[in-house]
Amino acid sequence: MSVRRWWRAVRWGAAVTLLVAPLFLSGCIFGGCPCPRLEWRLHTATPEGVDLHHLYIASAAEGWAVANGGRIYRFDGIAWNLHTTFPDLAWFHGIHGVSPTQVWAVGAGGRIYRYDGTAWTLHTVVPEGVGLWSVYMVSPSEGWAWGATGEIYRYNGTAWTLYRRTAERTPCHGIHGLSPTDVWAVGHGGRIYH
């Protein structure tokens, strides 16, 4: 086979693969579509029209979202409503929890807030005062928060302390994990930390 014929076959095979593979993967050939399609639609919009930065869904009847202007919204299974506002806070950027009585939100100025099942209160302000971009709670006694210039904070069940700084000073927008020793973070510049 000549190089030209081989290349033509490779291009044709790639084109067919790109067109047909999604249909096979979705199960829509030889038996119909086995799974219902996820159909995104607008559920609601906040009356204030503020930018929402992150959300945490605890159950079908409870969810939280954080926003600019120190706003925290709550989902009750039916509707999203403004739950709390901290007017002296420019923005919240991350939220996560482990139970209905332990939800954490992080934001501007290194502020970390905690929801105890009744009310949101300021838990601490990290001494470095850097904005916090994301938070992930592994358990009620362990959590991680990431600062705007690469600071990594660890919660030990009582206090948040500086664990280390990344050499790249990368802000990370998402943290998640499978266990206390298997936590991942993603951020600017395509960086992934583990």
C-alpha positions in Angstrom: 0.0 0.0 0.0 1.4 3.4 -0.9 1.8 6.1 1.7 -0.9 8.2 -0.1 -3.5 5.3 0.0 -2.6 4.6 3.6 -3.1 8.2 4.6 -6.4 8.3 2.8 -7.6 5.2 4.7 -6.5 6.7 8.0 -8.3 10.0 7.4 -11.5 8.1 6.3 -11.3 5.8 9.3 -10.8 8.8 11.6 -13.8 10.6 10.1 -16.1 7.5 10.4 -14.9 7.0 14.0 -15.6 10.7 14.9 -19.1 10.4 13.4 -20.2 7.0 14.6 -18.4 6.5 18.0 -20.6 9.0 19.9 -23.7 7.1 18.7 -22.3 3.7 19.9 -21.1 5.2 23.2 -24.5 6.7 23.8 -26.2 3.3 23.0 -28.4 4.9 20.3 -27.5 2.3 17.7 -28.8 -1.3 17.9 -31.4 -0.9 20.7 -32.3 2.7 21.1 -31.1 5.1 23.8 -30.9 3.2 27.2 -30.5 6.2 29.4 -32.6 9.4 29.6 -30.8 12.4 28.2 -29.8 15.2 30.6 -31.6 18.2 29.5 -30.2 21.5 30.9 -32.8 24.2 31.4 -32.9 27.4 33.4 -34.3 26.6 36.9 -34.3 30.1 38.3 -32.4 33.3 38.4 -31.6 35.3 41.5 -33.7 38.5 41.8 -30.4 40.4 42.5 -28.7 39.1 39.3 -25.4 38.6 41.1 -22.7 36.2 39.8 -22.9 32.8 41.5 -19.5 31.2 42.0 -20.0 27.7 43.4 -22.6 25.4 44.8 -22.9 22.4 47.1 -25.9 20.1 46.9 -26.4 18.1 50.1 -29.5 16.3 49.1 -32.6 16.6 46.8 -34.1 18.9 49.5 -31.0 21.0 50.4 -28.4 23.0 48.5 -26.3 26.0 48.9 -24.8 28.6 46.4 -22.4 31.4 47.1 -22.1 34.7 45.3 -20.7 38.2 45.0 -21.8 40.7 47.7 -21.3 38.2 50.5 -24.6 36.4 49.5 -25.4 32.8 50.3 -28.5 31.2 48.7 -30.3 28.1 49.9 -32.3 25.5 47.9 -35.1 23.8 49.8 -36.0 21.2 47.2 -38.3 23.6 45.3 -36.8 27.1 45.1 -33.6 29.0 45.6 -33.8 31.9 48.0 -31.4 34.3 49.6 -30.5 32.9 53.0 -27.8 35.2 54.3 -25.9 38.3 53.3 -22.6 39.4 54.8 -22.5 43.0 53.4 -18.9 43.6 54.5 -17.7 40.7 52.3 -17.0 41.4 48.7 -17.5 37.8 47.5 -17.7 34.2 48.4 -16.0 31.8 46.0 -16.3 28.3 47.4 -18.7 26.2 49.4 -18.7 22.5 50.5 -20.1 20.4 53.4 -20.3 17.0 55.0 -23.7 17.2 56.7 -26.6 19.5 57.2 -24.9 20.9 60.3 -21.5 21.4 58.8 -21.3 23.4 55.6 -18.3 25.7 55.0 -18.0 28.8 52.7 -14.8 30.7 51.8 -14.2 34.1 50.3 -12.6 37.5 50.2 -10.0 38.5 52.8 -9.4 34.9 53.9 -12.7 34.6 55.6 -14.1 31.2 56.4 -17.8 30.8 57.4 -19.6 27.8 58.9 -23.2 26.8 58.8 -24.2 24.8 61.9 -27.7 23.8 60.9 -29.2 27.1 62.1 -27.1 30.0 61.1 -24.0 31.1 59.2 -21.2 32.5 61.4 -17.6 33.7 60.8 -15.4 30.8 61.9 -12.0 32.4 61.3 -10.0 34.7 59.1 -6.7 33.2 57.9 -3.7 35.2 59.2 -2.4 35.8 55.7 -5.6 37.5 54.7 -5.6 36.2 51.1 -8.8 35.5 49.3 -9.9 31.9 49.4 -11.1 30.4 46.2 -12.2 26.9 47.0 -12.9 24.6 49.9 -13.4 20.8 50.3 -14.5 19.0 53.4 -13.3 15.4 53.7 -15.0 14.8 57.0 -16.3 16.8 60.0 -12.7 16.8 61.3 -10.7 17.4 58.0 -10.9 19.9 55.3 -8.9 21.9 52.7 -9.1 25.4 51.4 -7.0 27.1 48.7 -5.9 30.7 48.7 -5.6 33.1 45.8 -1.8 32.9 45.6 -1.3 29.2 46.2 -1.8 28.9 49.9 -3.2 25.6 51.1 -5.1 25.5 54.4 -6.0 22.4 56.4 -8.8 22.0 58.9 -8.2 19.6 61.8 -11.6 19.6 63.4 -10.9 22.7 65.4 -8.8 25.2 63.5 -7.7 26.2 59.9 -3.9 26.5 59.6 -1.5 27.1 56.7 -0.4 23.7 55.4 1.9 24.9 52.7 2.2 27.2 49.6 2.6 26.0 46.1 5.9 27.0 44.4 3.9 28.3 41.4 1.6 30.5 43.6 -1.4 29.1 41.7 -5.0 29.9 42.6 -7.1 26.8 42.4 -10.8 26.9 41.6 -11.8 23.4 42.6 -10.8 20.8 45.2 -12.3 17.4 45.5 -11.2 14.0 46.7 -11.9 10.4 47.5 -10.3 10.1 50.9 -8.2 12.1 53.3 -5.0 11.0 51.4 -6.5 11.3 47.9 -7.4 15.0 47.2 -7.1 16.9 43.9 -7.1 20.5 43.0 -7.3 22.4 39.7 -6.4 25.9 38.8 -4.9 28.6 36.6 -2.5 27.7 33.9 -3.9 24.2 33.5 -2.3 23.1 36.7 -3.6 20.0 38.5 -2.4 19.3 42.0 -2.6 16.0 43.9 
